[in-house]
Amino acid sequence: MKAISFMIIMFSNLIALQAQETDKFELYFSTYNHAEGIVDSYKITDKEIVVSVKALIEERDSIVYTSKIRQDVIEKIKSINFQSLESYYYNNCILATSGKEYFIGFRYGIILKRISLHHYYQKNIGYLIELINLSVPGEYYIDYVKADTEQGCP
């Protein structure tokens, strides 16, 4: 009987843990500017947004901004179909050591997606950046390439 009780308790804990994991939401967005050698990072969860900055010569990130995030913004971010996006976008018109790079890591429950863009405009990522910029002061806005950025070079 003790074995059955133990199994029921373990099974209930496993179900609770799985339920927590399927609800987990995290988004990491980093930008790297080759000219400045600085990485700006944005971590977004269901509750907050944290902005940090790191120069390549530094060992640690410096957290520069933390705030609660509006739930309507979170719901809009969750509605972006990250799974439909490519994992990598590259602009052949820009040298590999020039321009800006953007890295996104998204987790919502069991959905995981990583996307990197090299000086490349992608409409859904542009929308994501608009939502992030709504959540931070102007000095921490993400400067994204524009829709008319030339990117069709051979």
C-alpha positions in Angstrom: 0.0 0.0 0.0 2.9 2.4 0.8 4.4 1.7 -2.6 1.1 2.6 -4.3 0.7 5.8 -2.3 4.3 6.7 -3.1 3.7 6.1 -6.8 0.6 8.3 -6.7 2.4 11.1 -5.0 5.3 10.9 -7.5 2.9 10.7 -10.4 1.0 13.8 -9.2 4.3 15.7 -8.7 5.4 14.7 -12.2 2.1 16.0 -13.7 2.5 19.3 -11.8 6.1 19.7 -13.0 5.1 19.0 -16.6 2.2 21.5 -16.3 4.6 24.2 -15.0 7.0 23.5 -17.9 4.3 23.7 -20.6 3.4 27.1 -19.3 6.9 28.5 -19.1 7.6 31.5 -21.3 11.0 33.0 -22.0 12.4 35.1 -24.8 16.0 36.2 -25.1 16.8 38.9 -27.7 20.4 40.0 -28.2 21.9 42.5 -30.6 25.5 42.8 -31.6 27.0 45.8 -33.4 30.3 45.0 -35.0 31.5 48.6 -35.1 30.9 49.1 -31.3 31.7 45.6 -30.1 28.7 45.8 -27.7 26.0 43.2 -27.0 22.7 44.4 -25.7 20.5 41.6 -24.3 16.8 41.6 -23.4 15.3 38.8 -21.3 11.5 38.6 -21.2 9.4 36.4 -19.1 5.7 36.4 -18.2 6.4 38.9 -15.5 9.3 41.1 -16.4 11.8 42.4 -18.9 15.5 42.7 -18.0 18.0 44.7 -20.2 21.7 44.1 -19.9 24.8 45.4 -21.8 28.1 43.8 -22.3 31.2 45.1 -24.1 33.3 42.3 -25.6 36.2 43.1 -23.3 34.1 42.7 -20.1 33.5 39.4 -18.4 30.0 40.1 -17.2 26.8 41.7 -18.3 25.7 44.9 -16.6 22.0 45.0 -15.9 20.8 48.4 -16.9 17.0 48.1 -16.7 14.4 45.9 -15.1 10.7 46.3 -15.1 7.4 44.5 -15.0 6.0 43.9 -18.5 2.4 44.4 -19.6 0.4 41.2 -20.1 -1.0 42.4 -23.4 2.5 42.7 -24.7 3.4 39.2 -23.5 0.2 37.8 -25.2 1.2 39.6 -28.5 4.7 38.2 -28.3 3.3 34.7 -27.7 1.1 35.1 -30.8 4.0 35.5 -33.1 4.5 32.2 -35.0 8.3 31.8 -34.4 8.1 28.1 -35.5 7.3 29.3 -39.1 10.5 31.4 -39.2 13.9 30.2 -40.6 16.7 29.6 -38.1 19.1 31.9 -39.9 18.7 35.0 -42.1 21.8 36.5 -43.8 22.2 39.7 -45.8 24.6 39.1 -48.6 24.9 42.9 -49.2 26.8 43.3 -45.9 30.2 41.9 -45.1 30.1 39.2 -42.4 32.2 41.5 -40.1 29.9 44.5 -40.6 26.4 45.5 -39.8 24.2 44.3 -36.9 23.4 40.9 -35.7 20.3 39.8 -33.9 19.8 36.6 -31.9 16.5 35.4 -30.6 15.8 32.4 -28.3 12.2 31.7 -27.6 10.6 29.1 -25.3 6.9 28.7 -24.7 6.1 25.4 -23.1 7.6 22.7 -25.2 8.2 25.0 -28.2 11.8 26.0 -28.6 13.2 28.2 -31.4 16.5 30.0 -32.1 16.8 32.5 -34.8 19.8 34.6 -35.9 19.8 37.5 -38.4 22.7 39.2 -39.9 21.7 42.8 -40.9 18.5 41.3 -42.2 14.9 42.6 -42.1 12.2 40.1 -41.3 8.6 41.3 -40.7 7.8 39.2 -37.7 11.0 40.1 -36.0 10.3 43.8 -36.7 7.0 43.4 -34.9 8.7 41.7 -32.0 11.1 44.6 -31.7 8.2 47.1 -31.7 6.7 45.2 -28.8 10.0 45.1 -26.9 10.5 48.9 -27.6 7.0 49.5 -26.1 8.4 48.0 -22.8 11.6 49.9 -22.3 12.7 53.5 -22.1 13.9 55.2 -25.3 17.6 54.8 -24.4 17.2 51.0 -24.5 15.2 50.8 -27.8 16.4 48.2 -30.2 17.6 49.8 -33.5 16.5 47.4 -36.1 17.2 47.5 -39.8 14.4 48.9 -41.9 12.1 47.1 -44.3 13.7 48.9 -47.2 17.2 47.6 -46.3 18.8 46.1 -49.4 19.3 42.4 -48.8 18.9 40.7 -52.2 22.5 40.8 -53.4 23.8 37.7 -55.1 
